[in-house]
Amino acid sequence: MIRDPYGRPVTNLRISLTQRCNLNCFYCHREGQTGTTRPTEMTADEVATIVRVASKLGIRKIKLTGGEPLLREDIIEVVHKISQIEGIQEVSMTTNGILLPSMAEKLTEAGLNRVNISLDTLNPTKYEEITGHPFLDRVLDGIRSAVDAGLNPVKLNMLLLRGVNEDEVWDMVDFASKAGVILQIIELVSAPSVGNDVFTRYHVDPKPIEEKLRRMAVRVVVRRMHHRRKYFLPNGAEVEVVRPMHNTEFCANCTRIRLTSDGKLKPCLLRNDNLVDILTPLRRGADEEQLKQIFIKAIMLRKPYFTTRQR
């Protein structure tokens, strides 16, 4: 297992497979890009090669993201290749769920273990206002399909947005309980990929919500990564609150490194000034030992974001 300069083990690799998306969420910097990014995307074999190198450095968990990863025509092949690599213990995915109804079982068969599904509202009109498309029914079908296919635990990612969906939190809690999924209430983060105007207008401090959850909970479990708390409620719901903006433990316990869809290792989610290109050397014939050294270089560039931000 490799550790960064601050002693944090790096065991998780989060891979963006594409910048393409079939939604156009107003808060997302990708803004529904379509086919124009295909030439820069890594192939399934290139992704597998990078994951194989990562596994030899102690990476054990892979999360596939986008854009929307299910737009990759070869997504089943990508999942299968990764799941077969020695040392990889879990392959998960973050998706908007629109394409899950027809793909959930195939993904399970290919080796996908679980999914996070983005869902900010249960209101069809509001969903269309947020995403630009009337696809809420497809997402709800996708959630059911994921549960039925055994992609558990299925988690719903609800991004908290002031004046948009903060009044739906408890409806979402009830929905999660009935659907048999875990709800993650996520604080809007101030990051290079989020415009200042979006953050200023829509940011909500979830502290009052978490305090209410604490009072309601019949049991509270502290997760190892980020020391995040999971609240078990009387109605059977399981709820987590993701607060990167107000929790230094988010960085202090971070075990993740990221790979962009154009093949650059990103040591920190909240920084864009220390990317390391691994795809270009791979395409120029670098062997696994050379790729390993590139990976190590990226890990050594990891910094505690809150410390640098506060200086």
C-alpha positions in Angstrom: 0.0 0.0 0.0 1.4 3.4 -1.0 1.0 6.5 1.2 1.1 10.2 0.2 3.5 12.7 1.9 1.0 13.2 4.7 0.7 9.5 5.6 -2.6 8.9 3.9 -3.0 5.5 2.2 -4.3 5.7 -1.4 -6.7 2.7 -1.9 -9.4 4.2 -4.2 -9.3 5.3 -7.8 -12.1 7.3 -9.2 -12.2 7.1 -13.0 -14.1 9.5 -15.3 -14.9 7.6 -18.4 -16.4 10.4 -20.4 -17.4 14.0 -20.3 -20.5 13.2 -22.3 -23.8 13.4 -20.5 -27.5 13.0 -21.4 -28.6 15.7 -18.9 -27.8 19.4 -18.7 -27.9 20.1 -15.0 -27.6 23.8 -14.3 -25.0 23.4 -11.6 -22.7 21.1 -13.6 -19.6 22.5 -15.4 -20.0 19.8 -18.1 -23.3 21.2 -19.3 -24.4 18.2 -21.3 -21.5 17.8 -23.6 -22.2 15.3 -26.4 -19.9 13.5 -28.9 -17.2 16.1 -29.1 -15.1 14.6 -26.3 -14.9 11.1 -27.8 -11.4 11.4 -29.3 -9.9 12.2 -25.9 -11.5 9.3 -24.1 -9.4 6.4 -22.9 -10.2 3.0 -24.5 -11.3 0.0 -22.5 -7.8 -1.5 -22.8 -6.1 1.7 -21.7 -8.4 2.0 -18.6 -7.6 -1.6 -17.7 -3.9 -1.1 -18.1 -3.9 1.9 -15.8 -6.1 0.1 -13.2 -3.7 -2.9 -13.4 -0.8 -0.6 -12.5 -2.8 1.1 -9.8 -3.7 -2.3 -8.3 0.0 -3.1 -7.9 0.4 0.1 -5.8 -2.4 -1.0 -3.4 -5.5 0.5 -5.1 -8.4 -1.9 -4.2 -11.6 0.0 -5.1 -12.6 1.5 -8.4 -15.5 4.0 -9.0 -16.5 4.8 -12.5 -18.0 8.2 -13.2 -18.5 10.7 -16.0 -20.2 12.7 -17.4 -22.5 9.8 -17.6 -20.5 6.5 -17.8 -23.4 4.5 -19.2 -23.1 6.5 -22.4 -19.9 4.6 -23.2 -20.8 2.1 -25.8 -18.2 -0.3 -24.4 -19.2 0.2 -20.7 -19.9 -3.5 -20.2 -16.4 -4.3 -21.5 -14.8 -1.7 -19.3 -16.5 -3.1 -16.2 -15.6 -6.6 -17.1 -11.9 -5.9 -17.7 -11.5 -4.0 -14.5 -13.4 -6.6 -12.4 -11.0 -9.3 -13.6 -7.8 -7.5 -12.4 -6.1 -9.2 -9.5 -6.3 -7.1 -6.3 -9.4 -5.1 -7.3 -12.0 -5.8 -4.6 -14.8 -3.5 -5.6 -16.0 -1.8 -8.8 -18.8 0.8 -8.3 -20.4 3.5 -10.5 -22.0 6.9 -10.2 -24.7 7.4 -12.7 -27.8 9.5 -13.3 -29.8 6.2 -13.7 -31.5 7.0 -17.0 -30.0 4.0 -18.8 -30.0 1.6 -15.9 -33.4 -0.1 -16.6 -31.9 -1.9 -19.6 -28.4 -2.3 -18.3 -28.5 -3.1 -14.6 -28.4 -6.9 -15.0 -25.7 -6.8 -17.7 -23.6 -4.6 -15.4 -24.0 -7.0 -12.5 -23.0 -9.9 -14.8 -19.9 -8.0 -15.9 -18.7 -7.5 -12.4 -20.1 -4.2 -11.1 -20.8 -4.4 -7.4 -22.9 -1.3 -6.6 -24.1 2.0 -7.9 -24.7 5.6 -6.7 -27.6 7.2 -8.5 -27.9 11.0 -8.7 -31.4 12.2 -7.8 -32.0 15.7 -6.5 -35.8 15.8 -6.5 -38.9 13.6 -6.7 -40.9 16.4 -8.4 -41.1 15.9 -12.2 -41.3 19.6 -13.0 -38.4 20.4 -10.7 -36.4 17.6 -12.1 -36.8 19.0 -15.6 -35.9 22.4 -14.4 -32.7 21.1 -12.8 -31.6 18.7 -15.6 -33.2 20.1 -18.7 -34.9 16.8 -19.5 -38.2 15.1 -18.4 -36.5 11.8 -17.4 -37.5 11.4 -13.8 -39.6 8.2 -14.5 -36.6 6.6 -16.2 -34.5 7.3 -13.1 -37.0 5.8 -10.8 -37.2 2.7 -13.0 -33.4 2.7 -12.9 -33.3 2.7 -9.1 -35.7 -0.3 -9.0 -33.7 -2.1 -11.7 -30.4 -1.6 -9.7 -32.0 -2.9 -6.5 -33.5 -5.9 -8.4 -30.1 -6.6 -10.1 -28.3 -6.8 -6.8 -26.2 -3.6 -7.2 -26.4 -3.1 -3.5 -26.1 -1.0 -1.5 -27.8 1.4 -4.0 -27.1 4.9 -2.9 -29.0 8.1 -3.9 -27.0 11.2 -4.2 -29.1 14.3 -3.4 -27.2 17.5 -4.0 -28.7 20.1 -1.6 -29.6 23.3 -3.4 -31.0 26.4 -1.7 -34.3 27.5 -2.9 -34.6 24.4 -5.1 -34.9 21.2 -3.2 -34.0 21.8 0.5 -37.8 21.4 1.3 -37.7 17.9 -0.1 -35.2 16.3 2.2 -37.7 14.4 4.4 -39.7 13.3 1.4 -36.5 11.9 0.0 -35.7 10.2 3.3 -39.2 8.5 3.1 -38.6 7.5 -0.5 -35.2 6.0 0.3 -36.7 3.9 3.1 -39.5 2.5 0.9 -37.1 1.8 -2.0 -34.6 0.1 0.1 -31.7 2.4 -0.7 -29.3 4.6 1.2 -29.7 8.4 0.9 -26.6 10.6 0.7 -27.4 14.3 1.2 -24.5 16.2 -0.4 -23.3 19.7 0.4 -22.6 21.8 -2.7 -18.8 22.2 -2.8 -16.8 25.3 -3.7 -14.4 23.8 -6.2 -12.7 24.8 -9.5 -15.4 23.0 -11.4 -18.3 24.9 -9.7 -18.8 28.6 -10.6 -18.7 31.1 -7.8 -22.1 32.4 -8.8 -23.6 28.9 -8.6 -22.1 28.3 -5.2 -23.1 31.7 -3.8 -26.7 31.3 -5.0 -27.4 27.7 -4.2 -25.1 26.6 -1.3 -26.9 25.3 1.8 -25.2 24.5 5.1 -26.6 21.0 6.0 -25.8 21.3 9.6 -29.4 21.8 10.8 -30.4 18.7 8.8 -27.7 16.6 10.4 -28.7 17.8 13.8 -32.3 16.7 13.2 -31.1 13.4 11.9 -29.0 12.9 15.1 -32.1 13.5 17.2 -34.2 11.1 15.2 -31.7 8.3 14.8 -32.0 5.0 16.6 -28.4 4.3 15.8 -25.4 6.2 14.4 -22.4 4.5 12.8 -19.2 6.4 11.9 -17.8 5.3 8.5 -14.0 4.8 8.4 -13.5 7.0 5.3 -13.9 10.7 6.1 -15.4 9.7 9.5 -18.7 10.3 7.9 -21.8 9.4 10.1 -24.6 7.2 8.9 -27.9 7.7 10.6 -30.4 4.8 11.0 -33.9 6.2 11.4 -37.0 4.6 12.9 -38.7 4.2 9.5 -35.7 2.0 8.3 -34.0 4.8 6.3 -30.2 5.0 6.2 -29.0 8.6 5.6 -25.5 10.0 5.2 -24.6 13.7 5.1 -21.6 14.6 2.9 -20.0 17.8 4.1 -16.7 18.4 2.4 -16.9 22.2 2.9 -17.1 22.1 6.7 -15.3 18.9 7.6 -11.5 18.9 7.6 -11.7 15.1 8.1 -12.9 14.9 4.5 -9.3 15.7 3.5 -7.5 14.2 6.5 -9.0 10.8 5.8 -9.1 10.9 2.0 -7.9 7.7 0.3 -8.9 8.7 -3.3 -7.0 9.7 -6.4 -8.8 10.5 -9.6 -8.3 9.8 -13.3 -9.9 12.2 -15.8 -11.5 11.0 -19.0 -8.6 12.3 -21.0 -6.1 10.3 -19.0 -4.7 12.7 -16.4 -4.2 11.7 -12.7 -5.8 14.2 -10.4 -4.4 14.0 -6.9 -7.2 16.1 -5.3 -10.9 16.7 -6.2 -10.7 20.4 -5.2 -7.5 21.3 -7.1 -6.8 21.6 -10.8 -3.1 22.8 -10.6 -1.3 19.5 -10.2 -2.6 17.1 -12.9 -0.3 14.4 -14.1 -0.7 13.0 -17.6 -0.5 9.2 -17.7 -2.4 8.5 -21.0 0.1 10.2 -23.3 3.1 8.1 -22.0 0.9 5.0 -22.2 0.1 5.7 -25.9 3.8 6.4 -26.6 4.7 2.9 -25.4 5.5 3.4 -21.7 5.8 0.0 -19.9 4.1 -0.8 -16.6 7.1 0.2 -14.5 7.2 3.6 -16.1 3.5 4.0 -15.6 3.9 3.0 -12.0 6.4 5.8 -11.5 4.0 8.3 -13.0 1.3 7.1 -10.6 3.7 7.5 -7.7 4.5 11.0 -8.8 0.8 11.9 -8.8 0.3 10.4 -5.3 3.3 12.4 -4.0 1.6 15.6 -5.2 -1.4 15.1 -2.9 -1.8 18.0 -0.5 -4.3 18.6 2.3 -6.6 21.0 0.6 -7.9 22.8 3.7 -4.4 23.6 4.9 -3.4 25.1 1.5 -6.7 27.0 1.3 -6.4 28.5 4.7 -2.8 29.8 4.2 
